[in-house]
Protein backbone atom coordinates (compact mmCIF):
# COMPACT_ATOMS: atom_id res chain seq x y z
CA UNK A 1 0.00 0.00 0.00
CA UNK A 2 1.22 3.50 -0.74
CA UNK A 3 1.89 6.10 1.91
CA UNK A 4 -1.44 7.79 2.42
CA UNK A 5 -0.85 11.32 3.58
CA UNK A 6 -2.16 14.82 2.91
CA UNK A 7 -0.65 15.04 -0.58
CA UNK A 8 -1.87 11.57 -1.56
CA UNK A 9 -5.38 12.36 -0.39
CA UNK A 10 -5.45 15.73 -2.15
CA UNK A 11 -4.29 14.13 -5.41
CA UNK A 12 -6.98 11.45 -5.22
CA UNK A 13 -9.91 13.66 -4.29
CA UNK A 14 -11.57 14.99 -7.40
CA UNK A 15 -13.03 18.44 -7.61
CA UNK A 16 -16.49 16.90 -7.44
CA UNK A 17 -18.67 18.56 -4.89
CA UNK A 18 -19.42 16.29 -2.03
CA UNK A 19 -16.63 13.78 -2.56
CA UNK A 20 -14.97 14.73 0.72
CA UNK A 21 -18.30 14.22 2.51
CA UNK A 22 -18.78 10.87 0.76
CA UNK A 23 -15.27 9.83 1.83
CA UNK A 24 -16.16 10.66 5.42
CA UNK A 25 -19.48 8.86 5.26
CA UNK A 26 -18.17 5.68 3.60
CA UNK A 27 -15.02 5.35 5.72
CA UNK A 28 -16.50 6.40 9.05
CA UNK A 29 -13.77 9.03 9.45
CA UNK A 30 -15.34 12.26 10.61
CA UNK A 31 -15.55 15.14 8.13
CA UNK A 32 -13.63 17.27 10.64
CA UNK A 33 -10.71 14.82 10.69
CA UNK A 34 -10.59 14.63 6.89
CA UNK A 35 -10.65 18.41 6.68
CA UNK A 36 -7.76 18.65 9.16
CA UNK A 37 -5.76 16.07 7.17
CA UNK A 38 -6.28 18.08 3.98
CA UNK A 39 -5.20 21.29 5.74
CA UNK A 40 -2.10 19.60 7.15
CA UNK A 41 -3.22 19.95 10.76
CA UNK A 42 -3.59 16.20 11.26
CA UNK A 43 -1.91 13.07 9.92
CA UNK A 44 -3.71 10.04 8.56
CA UNK A 45 -3.75 7.45 11.33
CA UNK A 46 -2.61 3.88 10.73
CA UNK A 47 -6.12 2.50 11.17
CA UNK A 48 -7.56 5.06 8.73
CA UNK A 49 -5.19 4.43 5.80
CA UNK A 50 -6.74 1.07 4.76
CA UNK A 51 -10.23 2.63 4.90
CA UNK A 52 -9.16 5.51 2.68
CA UNK A 53 -7.39 3.12 0.29
CA UNK A 54 -10.50 0.94 0.02
CA UNK A 55 -12.62 4.04 -0.77
CA UNK A 56 -10.48 4.89 -3.81
CA UNK A 57 -9.61 1.31 -4.86
CA UNK A 58 -12.56 -0.85 -3.84
CA UNK A 59 -11.67 -3.75 -6.15
CA UNK A 60 -8.08 -4.20 -5.02
CA UNK A 61 -7.22 -6.74 -2.32
CA UNK A 62 -6.93 -5.35 1.16
CA UNK A 63 -4.85 -6.52 4.07
CA UNK A 64 -6.96 -7.84 6.93
CA UNK A 65 -7.19 -5.76 10.11
CA UNK A 66 -5.41 -8.55 11.99
CA UNK A 67 -2.50 -8.45 9.54
CA UNK A 68 -2.29 -4.66 9.80
CA UNK A 69 -2.28 -4.87 13.59
CA UNK A 70 0.47 -7.50 13.56
CA UNK A 71 2.58 -5.47 11.11
CA UNK A 72 2.18 -2.31 13.19
CA UNK A 73 3.14 -4.13 16.38
CA UNK A 74 6.27 -5.51 14.72
CA UNK A 75 7.08 -2.15 13.11
CA UNK A 76 6.88 -0.35 16.46
CA UNK A 77 9.56 -2.68 17.88
CA UNK A 78 12.08 -1.89 15.12
CA UNK A 79 14.82 0.71 15.36
CA UNK A 80 14.85 3.53 12.77
CA UNK A 81 17.69 1.76 10.96
CA UNK A 82 15.78 -1.52 10.88
CA UNK A 83 12.67 0.27 9.57
CA UNK A 84 14.70 1.90 6.81
CA UNK A 85 16.23 -1.44 5.86
CA UNK A 86 12.83 -3.13 5.82
CA UNK A 87 11.26 -0.43 3.65
CA UNK A 88 14.12 -0.55 1.15
CA UNK A 89 13.94 -4.35 1.05
CA UNK A 90 10.18 -4.31 0.45
CA UNK A 91 10.54 -1.71 -2.31
CA UNK A 92 13.25 -3.83 -3.89
CA UNK A 93 11.00 -6.88 -3.86
CA UNK A 94 8.12 -4.96 -5.41
CA UNK A 95 10.05 -2.86 -7.93
CA UNK A 96 9.89 -5.39 -10.79
CA UNK A 97 6.11 -5.46 -10.33
CA UNK A 98 5.32 -1.81 -9.60
CA UNK A 99 7.39 1.15 -10.78
CA UNK A 100 5.70 3.43 -8.22
CA UNK A 101 7.80 1.76 -5.49
CA UNK A 102 10.82 3.75 -6.69
CA UNK A 103 9.71 6.79 -4.66
CA UNK A 104 12.34 8.28 -2.40
CA UNK A 105 11.81 7.88 1.33
C-alpha positions in Angstrom: 0.0 0.0 0.0 1.2 3.5 -0.7 1.9 6.1 1.9 -1.4 7.8 2.4 -0.8 11.3 3.6 -2.2 14.8 2.9 -0.7 15.0 -0.6 -1.9 11.6 -1.6 -5.4 12.4 -0.4 -5.5 15.7 -2.2 -4.3 14.1 -5.4 -7.0 11.4 -5.2 -9.9 13.7 -4.3 -11.6 15.0 -7.4 -13.0 18.4 -7.6 -16.5 16.9 -7.4 -18.7 18.6 -4.9 -19.4 16.3 -2.0 -16.6 13.8 -2.6 -15.0 14.7 0.7 -18.3 14.2 2.5 -18.8 10.9 0.8 -15.3 9.8 1.8 -16.2 10.7 5.4 -19.5 8.9 5.3 -18.2 5.7 3.6 -15.0 5.3 5.7 -16.5 6.4 9.1 -13.8 9.0 9.4 -15.3 12.3 10.6 -15.5 15.1 8.1 -13.6 17.3 10.6 -10.7 14.8 10.7 -10.6 14.6 6.9 -10.6 18.4 6.7 -7.8 18.6 9.2 -5.8 16.1 7.2 -6.3 18.1 4.0 -5.2 21.3 5.7 -2.1 19.6 7.1 -3.2 20.0 10.8 -3.6 16.2 11.3 -1.9 13.1 9.9 -3.7 10.0 8.6 -3.8 7.4 11.3 -2.6 3.9 10.7 -6.1 2.5 11.2 -7.6 5.1 8.7 -5.2 4.4 5.8 -6.7 1.1 4.8 -10.2 2.6 4.9 -9.2 5.5 2.7 -7.4 3.1 0.3 -10.5 0.9 0.0 -12.6 4.0 -0.8 -10.5 4.9 -3.8 -9.6 1.3 -4.9 -12.6 -0.9 -3.8 -11.7 -3.8 -6.2 -8.1 -4.2 -5.0 -7.2 -6.7 -2.3 -6.9 -5.4 1.2 -4.8 -6.5 4.1 -7.0 -7.8 6.9 -7.2 -5.8 10.1 -5.4 -8.6 12.0 -2.5 -8.4 9.5 -2.3 -4.7 9.8 -2.3 -4.9 13.6 0.5 -7.5 13.6 2.6 -5.5 11.1 2.2 -2.3 13.2 3.1 -4.1 16.4 6.3 -5.5 14.7 7.1 -2.2 13.1 6.9 -0.4 16.5 9.6 -2.7 17.9 12.1 -1.9 15.1 14.8 0.7 15.4 14.9 3.5 12.8 17.7 1.8 11.0 15.8 -1.5 10.9 12.7 0.3 9.6 14.7 1.9 6.8 16.2 -1.4 5.9 12.8 -3.1 5.8 11.3 -0.4 3.7 14.1 -0.5 1.2 13.9 -4.3 1.1 10.2 -4.3 0.4 10.5 -1.7 -2.3 13.3 -3.8 -3.9 11.0 -6.9 -3.9 8.1 -5.0 -5.4 10.0 -2.9 -7.9 9.9 -5.4 -10.8 6.1 -5.5 -10.3 5.3 -1.8 -9.6 7.4 1.1 -10.8 5.7 3.4 -8.2 7.8 1.8 -5.5 10.8 3.7 -6.7 9.7 6.8 -4.7 12.3 8.3 -2.4 11.8 7.9 1.3 
